[in-house]
Amino acid sequence: MRHSYSRRARHFIACIGWCLVLSASLPAMAEKTYELKFATLAPVGSTWANLLQEWADEVKQQSDGRLVFKIYPGGVQGDEPDVLKKIRFGQLHGGAFTGYGIGHIYSPARALELPFLYSGIDEIDYVRNHFMGDIEQGYRDNGYEMLGWMEVGFIYFFSKEPIRSLDDLQKRRIWHWQGDPMGKAFFDASGIAPVPLSIIDVYTSLSTGLIDTVYCPPLGAIALQWFNKTGYVTNVPMANGIGSLIVSRRFYQNLPQDLQKLLKSTGQATGAKLIAATRKDNQDSLDVLRSKGMKFVLDPEDLDEAQVNDISTRAAQSLMDSGYIPQAIITSIQQWLAEYRADKEQQESINADP
């Protein structure tokens, strides 16, 4: 009898001990932290880098420190293909990418960057809203989660010598972002033989004279200091550069559901902030460039419309032939544009009636 009681007592004490151990471990389990290693080409102090840091601070605060960013700005992790390779190997988890990097993830998204196709921001927004579901699913199918959409803005040519016509581009030593199919399609369609280089090498190559012309948004020209090496900028944008905030699906799915929702909701909000800030800052940057003595050349009326349409058509055809952008995607975009333009024309007609 006494032996049975003693055994029950020891069992009871053991159970209490296990409960104490488990209860002590629960806070540690609940407080598990996750570090998101995130890379961007955006230089420290730029609009893009500042908003990314605000995003990181917000996530840390709202997660009570359970999810923290380690941001690598200014291209310290390499060009965008380098960053994607490191994400695949687990050395990084995500990043802010331009269209070039997006093309390595889901190339059809770059239909939003087709040259000389869109006449304004309103058309781009309309097409993107119709296209976004396909883009998000395309990211997932290829191992990534899109956290937010952004833009780098309208792309202009910056050159050391004035470009007064599209034919003048053929005389320039133009940088081509090495390995970028979109750029290649444009240059091939324009009869231009560019100089392929990593974006990391552009500033030095402008200094040495290896290249004398680059393409980027006004905000990028200032942030990367490329404008200091060029004296002219075209007054007609070639295309609108896209961007997005992404994370690997492997990292994303490893997060608890509440942190997944937090990362997604704050990422979408940050993307919206980036679009608004980028559009404003790009417009302001044009004024800054004028104040610094940059000369604007090649006005819209200087363009040969037939030549522009031919370049746009041939570039699109080249991208379809290579499979980089499926024909069905471009057909859909052309239909959305036609729909938008018809509705806009009808509305303007109604508004014009007395």
RODRENZA-857262 format. One line per field, with one value per residue (C-alpha): residue number from 1; chain; y, z, x. Coordinates in Angstrom, 2 decimals, m for minus. Layout:
N
i NUM	...;
ch A	...;
yy Y	...;
zz Z	...;
xx X	...;
// end
This chain:
354
i 1	2	3	4	5	6	7	8	9	10	11	12	13	14	15	16	17	18	19	20	21	22	23	24	25	26	27	28	29	30	31	32	33	34	35	36	37	38	39	40	41	42	43	44	45	46	47	48	49	50	51	52	53	54	55	56	57	58	59	60	61	62	63	64	65	66	67	68	69	70	71	72	73	74	75	76	77	78	79	80	81	82	83	84	85	86	87	88	89	90	91	92	93	94	95	96	97	98	99	100	101	102	103	104	105	106	107	108	109	110	111	112	113	114	115	116	117	118	119	120	121	122	123	124	125	126	127	128	129	130	131	132	133	134	135	136	137	138	139	140	141	142	143	144	145	146	147	148	149	150	151	152	153	154	155	156	157	158	159	160	161	162	163	164	165	166	167	168	169	170	171	172	173	174	175	176	177	178	179	180	181	182	183	184	185	186	187	188	189	190	191	192	193	194	195	196	197	198	199	200	201	202	203	204	205	206	207	208	209	210	211	212	213	214	215	216	217	218	219	220	221	222	223	224	225	226	227	228	229	230	231	232	233	234	235	236	237	238	239	240	241	242	243	244	245	246	247	248	249	250	251	252	253	254	255	256	257	258	259	260	261	262	263	264	265	266	267	268	269	270	271	272	273	274	275	276	277	278	279	280	281	282	283	284	285	286	287	288	289	290	291	292	293	294	295	296	297	298	299	300	301	302	303	304	305	306	307	308	309	310	311	312	313	314	315	316	317	318	319	320	321	322	323	324	325	326	327	328	329	330	331	332	333	334	335	336	337	338	339	340	341	342	343	344	345	346	347	348	349	350	351	352	353	354;
ch A	A	A	A	A	A	A	A	A	A	A	A	A	A	A	A	A	A	A	A	A	A	A	A	A	A	A	A	A	A	A	A	A	A	A	A	A	A	A	A	A	A	A	A	A	A	A	A	A	A	A	A	A	A	A	A	A	A	A	A	A	A	A	A	A	A	A	A	A	A	A	A	A	A	A	A	A	A	A	A	A	A	A	A	A	A	A	A	A	A	A	A	A	A	A	A	A	A	A	A	A	A	A	A	A	A	A	A	A	A	A	A	A	A	A	A	A	A	A	A	A	A	A	A	A	A	A	A	A	A	A	A	A	A	A	A	A	A	A	A	A	A	A	A	A	A	A	A	A	A	A	A	A	A	A	A	A	A	A	A	A	A	A	A	A	A	A	A	A	A	A	A	A	A	A	A	A	A	A	A	A	A	A	A	A	A	A	A	A	A	A	A	A	A	A	A	A	A	A	A	A	A	A	A	A	A	A	A	A	A	A	A	A	A	A	A	A	A	A	A	A	A	A	A	A	A	A	A	A	A	A	A	A	A	A	A	A	A	A	A	A	A	A	A	A	A	A	A	A	A	A	A	A	A	A	A	A	A	A	A	A	A	A	A	A	A	A	A	A	A	A	A	A	A	A	A	A	A	A	A	A	A	A	A	A	A	A	A	A	A	A	A	A	A	A	A	A	A	A	A	A	A	A	A	A	A	A	A	A	A	A	A	A	A	A	A	A	A	A	A	A	A	A	A	A	A	A	A	A	A	A	A	A	A	A	A	A	A	A	A	A	A	A	A	A	A	A	A	A	A	A	A	A	A;
yy 0.00	2.40	1.37	2.12	5.53	6.34	5.40	7.58	10.46	10.17	10.07	13.16	15.04	14.02	15.33	18.65	18.82	18.27	20.91	23.39	22.58	22.97	26.18	27.63	26.73	28.19	31.85	30.99	29.26	32.19	34.66	32.93	35.58	35.54	37.59	38.62	39.33	41.82	43.37	46.39	48.42	51.60	53.73	54.74	58.00	57.56	57.68	53.95	53.04	55.33	53.82	50.30	51.17	52.58	49.29	47.31	49.47	49.04	45.25	45.03	47.20	45.45	41.98	42.89	42.11	38.63	39.57	41.84	42.96	43.05	45.37	45.38	48.66	50.11	46.89	45.54	42.05	42.44	42.96	41.63	38.22	37.82	38.58	36.06	33.40	34.10	33.86	30.44	29.30	30.72	33.35	36.06	35.87	38.72	42.04	45.05	44.36	46.32	44.85	43.21	41.08	40.50	39.05	36.28	35.50	35.91	37.44	38.06	40.84	42.88	43.43	46.47	47.82	47.47	50.50	53.31	51.37	53.45	57.12	57.84	56.68	56.17	53.55	51.75	51.64	50.31	47.50	46.60	46.27	43.76	41.91	41.77	38.45	36.68	38.32	37.27	33.70	33.68	34.65	31.84	29.27	30.16	30.08	33.68	35.68	39.22	41.48	44.76	46.38	49.47	51.41	52.97	55.36	56.62	55.79	58.53	58.57	60.52	61.29	63.24	64.47	65.66	63.08	64.94	61.93	58.19	57.82	59.73	56.86	54.67	56.96	56.72	54.24	53.19	51.06	47.90	46.18	42.98	40.00	41.98	40.62	43.68	46.04	43.77	43.67	47.47	47.95	45.28	46.85	50.26	49.06	49.96	48.06	48.81	48.10	45.36	45.99	45.22	48.15	48.13	49.15	51.99	54.96	53.93	53.26	56.72	58.15	56.26	56.89	53.25	54.42	57.88	57.20	55.48	55.00	55.34	57.37	60.91	59.91	57.06	59.37	61.54	58.71	56.89	60.16	59.27	62.76	64.14	62.33	63.38	66.77	65.92	64.11	63.20	64.85	61.73	58.61	55.28	53.14	52.94	50.86	48.42	47.00	44.82	43.69	39.94	37.18	33.51	31.24	28.99	31.81	33.13	29.78	29.11	32.14	31.80	32.85	36.10	37.16	36.16	38.43	41.24	41.01	40.91	43.77	46.09	45.13	46.07	49.38	50.06	49.31	51.86	54.42	53.69	54.24	57.57	58.78	57.61	59.41	62.62	62.44	61.62	64.71	66.81	65.30	66.68	70.16	69.41	68.27	71.48	73.53	71.72	72.70	69.51	70.25	68.58	67.50	65.37	66.67	64.54	66.49	65.56	61.88	60.07	58.35	55.61	54.89	54.74	52.36	50.17	49.91	49.07	46.42	44.78	44.75	43.10	40.56	39.67	39.08	36.91	34.91	34.16	33.16	35.83	37.34	35.06	36.38	35.87	38.35	41.04	40.46	40.90	44.11	45.51	44.71	46.36	49.45	49.63	49.25	51.98	54.39	53.84	54.47	57.56	58.94	58.33	60.09	63.06	63.24	63.26	65.93	68.07	68.08	71.26;
zz 0.00	1.00	m2.07	m4.37	m2.75	m3.13	m6.79	m7.39	m5.60	m7.74	m10.88	m9.73	m9.04	m12.44	m14.15	m12.34	m13.43	m17.09	m16.86	m15.48	m18.29	m20.95	m19.48	m19.37	m23.04	m24.35	m24.14	m25.95	m28.71	m28.95	m29.20	m32.08	m34.40	m38.18	m40.12	m43.67	m45.63	m48.27	m51.07	m53.32	m55.85	m54.31	m52.78	m49.12	m48.74	m51.90	m51.81	m52.45	m49.71	m47.19	m47.78	m47.56	m44.20	m43.01	m44.05	m42.10	m39.00	m39.23	m39.54	m36.58	m34.46	m35.39	m34.94	m31.53	m32.94	m34.21	m37.85	m38.63	m41.89	m42.70	m45.69	m48.11	m50.12	m52.98	m54.85	m52.20	m52.88	m56.61	m59.68	m59.71	m61.26	m58.47	m55.83	m57.32	m57.31	m53.62	m52.89	m54.56	m52.40	m49.24	m48.66	m49.14	m48.84	m50.90	m52.58	m54.46	m58.17	m61.39	m64.60	m65.37	m62.23	m62.65	m66.06	m64.36	m62.16	m64.48	m67.81	m69.12	m66.52	m68.63	m71.19	m68.98	m70.15	m73.92	m75.62	m76.95	m76.22	m73.47	m73.80	m70.08	m66.49	m66.64	m69.37	m67.44	m64.29	m66.21	m67.86	m64.67	m62.69	m65.24	m65.37	m61.68	m60.85	m63.54	m62.34	m58.72	m59.72	m62.07	m59.17	m57.00	m59.75	m59.93	m56.21	m55.12	m53.32	m54.47	m51.44	m53.24	m56.67	m57.45	m60.36	m61.22	m63.59	m67.14	m68.79	m70.57	m72.40	m70.75	m73.06	m73.37	m76.84	m77.90	m79.31	m81.71	m83.42	m82.96	m85.73	m83.53	m81.04	m83.56	m83.30	m79.54	m77.31	m75.38	m72.26	m72.37	m69.08	m69.73	m70.39	m70.50	m73.27	m73.17	m73.84	m76.56	m78.31	m78.31	m79.54	m82.24	m83.45	m83.52	m85.35	m82.39	m81.28	m77.52	m74.97	m72.54	m68.93	m65.42	m63.82	m61.19	m63.89	m65.49	m63.52	m64.05	m67.74	m68.19	m66.56	m68.81	m72.00	m72.67	m72.93	m73.47	m73.16	m70.52	m69.93	m66.59	m64.81	m63.69	m60.02	m60.82	m62.74	m59.64	m57.07	m59.05	m59.98	m63.67	m64.56	m63.47	m66.41	m69.02	m70.24	m72.20	m71.57	m74.06	m73.46	m74.58	m72.38	m74.04	m71.61	m68.01	m65.77	m63.39	m60.06	m57.21	m53.69	m53.52	m51.08	m51.68	m51.17	m49.02	m46.54	m46.73	m46.09	m43.16	m41.36	m38.94	m40.59	m38.65	m39.88	m43.44	m43.29	m41.73	m44.35	m47.18	m45.96	m45.14	m48.38	m50.44	m48.58	m49.10	m52.80	m53.06	m51.21	m53.53	m56.64	m55.35	m54.13	m57.27	m59.59	m57.61	m57.17	m60.82	m61.80	m59.25	m60.48	m63.97	m62.44	m60.45	m63.61	m65.39	m62.46	m62.71	m66.35	m68.08	m71.60	m72.74	m76.38	m78.67	m78.06	m78.94	m82.16	m83.31	m83.47	m86.64	m85.60	m88.20	m87.05	m83.40	m84.17	m86.24	m83.38	m80.89	m83.16	m84.02	m80.40	m79.31	m82.13	m81.15	m77.53	m78.66	m81.05	m78.25	m75.84	m73.35	m73.51	m74.87	m77.76	m75.74	m73.12	m75.66	m77.41	m74.07	m73.33	m76.75	m76.15	m72.72	m74.19	m77.01	m74.48	m72.25	m75.10	m76.55	m73.16	m72.63	m76.08	m75.48	m72.11	m73.59	m76.34	m73.76	m71.70	m74.80	m75.70	m74.56;
xx 0.00	2.73	4.76	1.80	1.31	5.00	4.92	1.84	3.53	6.65	4.45	2.56	5.78	7.15	4.01	4.35	7.97	7.06	4.34	6.86	9.30	6.62	5.26	8.78	9.35	6.08	7.16	10.38	8.38	5.98	8.84	10.62	12.02	12.42	14.97	14.10	17.29	16.19	18.30	17.78	19.73	18.28	21.06	20.95	19.03	16.94	13.14	12.99	15.48	13.78	10.34	11.74	13.28	9.95	8.33	10.93	10.40	6.62	6.84	9.20	6.93	3.68	5.19	6.68	10.08	9.18	9.85	12.79	14.37	18.04	18.18	21.11	20.87	22.86	23.54	25.93	24.56	25.19	23.04	19.47	20.37	22.97	20.35	17.91	20.62	21.31	17.58	17.47	20.39	18.79	21.49	18.85	15.07	13.68	14.23	12.93	13.24	12.95	11.57	14.91	14.75	11.02	11.77	13.75	10.74	7.74	8.68	5.11	4.79	7.16	4.43	3.79	7.16	6.69	8.26	6.10	2.89	1.26	0.40	0.05	m0.08	m3.84	m3.45	m0.72	m2.86	m5.86	m3.88	m2.02	m5.24	m6.55	m3.25	m2.31	m4.01	m1.97	1.24	0.75	m0.01	2.96	5.22	3.83	4.21	7.90	8.64	8.03	5.39	4.68	4.36	3.82	3.86	5.90	7.36	10.68	8.89	9.10	12.42	14.38	17.71	20.54	23.47	26.68	25.68	22.21	19.78	17.50	15.94	15.65	18.25	20.71	20.55	22.36	25.40	25.66	27.51	24.43	24.47	22.37	21.59	23.51	21.25	18.00	15.70	13.45	16.33	17.67	14.29	14.12	17.68	17.36	14.11	15.83	18.95	21.17	24.29	24.51	27.25	26.11	27.14	25.97	24.18	26.93	29.47	27.51	28.87	32.49	31.86	30.36	33.48	35.86	33.89	33.10	29.49	28.05	24.30	22.14	18.43	16.66	13.96	14.86	14.84	17.23	19.58	19.89	20.02	22.73	24.50	24.47	23.24	26.63	28.22	25.66	24.47	21.32	18.05	15.35	11.99	10.12	9.95	10.66	8.64	7.43	9.67	7.98	9.09	7.90	8.67	9.11	10.03	10.73	7.71	9.86	10.56	6.99	5.33	7.66	6.24	3.30	0.04	m0.22	3.24	2.36	m0.70	1.34	4.09	1.55	m0.64	2.26	4.00	0.95	0.69	4.39	4.05	1.24	3.39	6.31	4.18	2.84	6.24	8.05	5.63	5.90	9.67	10.25	8.29	10.19	13.46	12.83	12.77	15.92	17.71	16.71	17.99	21.33	21.73	20.60	19.38	16.13	16.00	13.80	10.30	7.24	6.65	10.17	9.28	8.31	5.08	5.40	8.96	7.88	5.01	7.33	9.85	7.09	5.58	8.90	10.07	6.80	7.03	10.60	9.56	6.64	8.83	11.30	8.52	9.56	6.08	3.32	1.26	m1.94	m0.70	0.12	m3.22	m5.03	m3.14	m3.95	m7.63	m7.59	m5.93	m8.47	m11.29	m9.89	m9.25	m12.72	m14.36	m12.22	m13.06	m16.76	m16.62	m14.78	m17.39	m20.22	m18.48	m17.96	m21.69	m23.53;
// end
